[in-house]
Amino acid sequence: MERFEYCNPNPKRKSVGDCVIRALSIALDKPWEETYMEICAQGFKMADMPTANRVWGRYLRDKGFERKTAESEITVGEFCKKHEEGTFILGLDGHVVAAYDGHYFDTWDSGDETVLYYWALSQ
C-alpha cells in the first residue's frame, strides 16, 4: 500500500520553510492561512518565533495532542504502517510531517526519513 500522499495547502504552493504550518494545517484540517495566523499569535504570546518547537508544541498541546518519543530508528513509512489509525505530527531532523490513518502527507516523499518524536491527537 502506498502511504505517501502529496499535499501542499500553501496557497502559493511554496514548499520550503513552512513545513510546520503545512503539517499542522493538514493534521487539523484547517486552511493554511488560519493555521499560520494562529501559530503567529501563539509565538507573539510566548515572545518567540512561530516555528520554534516550543511555540507550535504549545499550540498542539492546546489542541489536544501529546508529545511522545519515537521508537529508535523508525522511519516515517514504518511509523505509518504501525499507526494505521489516528492523527499525528512527526518530528524529523529539520522537517515536520502530518500523518493520518496510516498515510503521511507532504510535498515530497519523506518515508525513509527517521522520526525523532511525534505528537499524537488524544482520542
HELIX and SHEET records of a PDB file:
HELIX    1   1 CYS A   19  LEU A   28  1                                  10    
HELIX    2   2 TRP A   32  MET A   46  1                                  15    
HELIX    3   3 ASN A   53  ASP A   62  1                                  10    
HELIX    4   4 VAL A   76  LYS A   82  1                                   7    
SHEET    1   A 6 PHE A   4  TYR A   6  0                                        
SHEET    2   A 6 HIS A 103  ASP A 106  1                                        
SHEET    3   A 6 HIS A  95  TYR A 100 -1                                        
SHEET    4   A 6 THR A  87  LEU A  92 -1                                        
SHEET    5   A 6 TYR A 117  LEU A 121 -1                                        
SHEET    6   A 6 PHE A  65  THR A  69 -1                                        
END                                                                             
